[in-house]
Amino acid sequence: MTDLATIRELIERTIELSRCHAIWWELVNRTNFDRYEQLIQNHEDYFAATTHTLFQSIAVISYQLFERRSDTKSIPSVIDAMRDSHPDLMNTLSAKIGSAKPLLGKLFALRNKVYAHRSKLKSPEEIFAEIGLTPDEMNTALIFVRGVVSSLAEAAGEISSADLAEEFELRISCSREDTQLVMQALEKHGL
């Protein structure tokens, strides 16, 4: 059985992953970009750095959550620790993770070839083009992560899947709203 502190850490990392994605999406989606295009251009260094850092965080946190090394706190290590007490669920989650590897692998490849290490063979732009990760795929991957972490948290007796899903949605909503408030304040004050 895994300790609850590890489950709580996975929950917190998943919340952070969700926040990063929500803020990133508010800054780059076409509707908001079109609305705030002049503002974004006026503060190009800030917005470019922010969106890049958020995307980098998404790739790194995703990788952390699925790290296979035995000395890390990760989804695979929790599955291994809970296998004896919940064998059917852990086998199901392992199979789902296996099925999601092509999608998750895109995020991991970005982490490995662009953010944690820099490929000598290709530029970051070439790697992004080759991997072809779409916003819809990112969203699908993050929904998947939240589902796996929710299942583990519920099996460990930490929180119900429904309550955790509610918590994730609240944090996502607050992140989106706060991003909109910041953009509106900048716009309102002509900054």
C-alpha positions in Angstrom: 0.0 0.0 0.0 1.2 3.5 -0.8 1.4 6.3 1.7 -1.2 9.1 1.5 1.5 11.7 1.3 2.4 10.4 -2.1 -1.2 10.3 -3.2 -1.6 13.9 -2.0 1.6 14.9 -4.0 0.2 13.3 -7.1 -3.0 15.2 -6.6 -1.1 18.5 -6.2 1.1 17.9 -9.2 -2.1 17.1 -11.2 -3.7 20.3 -10.0 -0.6 22.2 -11.0 -0.6 20.5 -14.4 -4.3 21.5 -14.9 -3.6 25.1 -13.9 -0.7 25.4 -16.3 -2.8 24.0 -19.1 -5.8 26.2 -18.3 -3.7 29.4 -18.2 -1.7 28.5 -21.3 -5.0 27.8 -23.2 -6.5 31.1 -22.1 -3.4 32.9 -23.5 -3.1 31.0 -26.8 -6.6 30.1 -28.0 -7.7 31.9 -31.1 -10.6 33.8 -29.5 -8.6 35.3 -26.7 -5.6 35.9 -28.8 -7.7 37.8 -31.3 -9.4 39.8 -28.6 -6.1 40.7 -26.9 -3.8 40.7 -29.8 -2.6 44.3 -29.4 -2.1 43.8 -25.7 -0.1 40.6 -26.3 2.0 42.4 -28.9 2.6 45.3 -26.5 4.0 42.9 -23.9 5.5 40.4 -26.3 8.4 39.4 -24.0 6.1 38.7 -21.0 3.5 36.7 -23.0 6.0 34.7 -25.0 8.0 33.8 -21.8 4.8 32.9 -20.0 3.3 30.7 -22.7 6.6 29.0 -23.3 7.1 28.4 -19.5 3.6 27.1 -19.1 4.0 24.7 -22.0 7.4 23.5 -20.6 5.7 22.9 -17.2 3.0 20.8 -18.9 5.6 18.6 -20.5 7.8 18.3 -17.4 5.0 17.6 -14.9 3.4 15.1 -17.3 6.7 13.2 -17.4 7.2 13.4 -13.7 3.8 11.9 -13.1 4.6 8.9 -15.2 8.3 8.5 -14.3 9.3 4.8 -14.3 12.3 5.0 -12.0 11.7 3.2 -8.7 13.1 6.0 -6.6 10.4 8.6 -7.7 6.9 9.5 -6.5 4.9 8.7 -9.6 1.8 7.1 -10.9 3.6 3.9 -11.8 5.2 3.7 -8.4 1.8 4.1 -6.7 0.3 1.4 -9.0 3.2 -0.9 -8.0 2.7 -0.2 -4.3 -1.1 -0.7 -4.5 -1.0 -3.8 -6.7 -1.5 -6.3 -3.8 -4.4 -4.4 -2.2 -6.2 -3.5 -5.5 -4.9 -5.9 -8.2 -7.9 -5.6 -10.6 -7.9 -1.8 -10.5 -4.1 -1.5 -10.8 -4.0 -3.9 -13.7 -6.8 -1.9 -15.4 -4.9 1.4 -14.8 -1.7 -0.2 -16.1 -3.4 -1.3 -19.3 -5.0 2.2 -19.7 -1.6 3.8 -19.3 -0.2 1.4 -21.9 -2.9 2.3 -24.3 -2.3 6.0 -23.7 1.5 5.7 -24.3 1.4 7.1 -27.9 -0.4 10.2 -26.7 1.6 10.6 -23.5 4.8 9.9 -25.5 4.3 13.1 -27.4 4.5 15.1 -24.2 7.4 13.0 -23.0 9.3 13.5 -26.3 9.0 17.3 -26.0 10.3 17.1 -22.4 13.2 14.8 -23.4 14.2 16.5 -26.7 13.4 20.2 -26.1 13.0 21.0 -22.4 15.1 18.6 -20.2 17.6 18.0 -22.9 18.3 19.6 -26.2 18.5 17.4 -29.3 21.6 18.0 -31.4 19.9 16.5 -34.4 16.9 18.8 -34.8 15.8 22.3 -33.7 12.9 22.7 -31.2 10.7 23.8 -34.1 11.5 20.7 -36.1 10.8 18.5 -33.1 7.4 20.2 -32.4 6.5 19.8 -36.1 7.5 16.1 -36.1 5.7 15.3 -32.9 2.6 17.2 -34.0 0.9 17.5 -30.5 -2.4 19.2 -31.0 -4.3 21.2 -28.4 -7.0 18.6 -28.4 -4.5 15.9 -27.8 -3.1 17.9 -24.9 -6.5 18.2 -23.4 -7.2 14.5 -23.9 -3.9 13.7 -22.1 -4.7 15.9 -19.2 -8.2 14.5 -18.8 -6.6 11.0 -18.8 -4.1 12.0 -16.1 -6.8 13.5 -13.9 -8.8 10.2 -14.3 -5.9 8.0 -13.3 -5.0 10.1 -10.3 -8.6 10.2 -9.2 -8.8 6.4 -9.4 -5.7 6.1 -7.3 -6.8 8.6 -4.7 -10.1 6.9 -4.3 -8.6 3.5 -4.0 -6.2 4.8 -1.3 -9.1 6.2 0.6 -7.9 9.8 0.3 -10.9 11.4 -1.6 -13.7 10.2 -3.9 -13.2 10.4 -7.6 -16.2 12.6 -7.9 -15.0 15.0 -5.2 -11.5 15.2 -6.8 -13.0 15.7 -10.3 -14.9 18.6 -8.8 -11.7 20.0 -7.2 -9.8 19.7 -10.5 -12.6 21.6 -12.3 -12.7 24.3 -9.7 -9.0 24.9 -10.0 -9.2 24.9 -13.8 -12.1 27.4 -13.7 -10.3 29.7 -11.2 -7.2 29.6 -13.3 -9.1 30.6 -16.4 -11.0 33.3 -14.7 -7.9 34.8 -13.1 -6.2 34.8 -16.4 -9.1 36.6 -18.0 -9.1 39.1 -15.1 -5.4 39.9 -15.6 -5.9 40.4 -19.3 -8.9 42.6 -18.8 -7.1 44.7 -16.2 -4.1 45.2 -18.5 -6.5 46.2 -21.3 -8.6 48.5 -19.1 -5.5 50.4 -17.8 -4.0 50.6 -21.3 -0.9 48.9 -20.2 
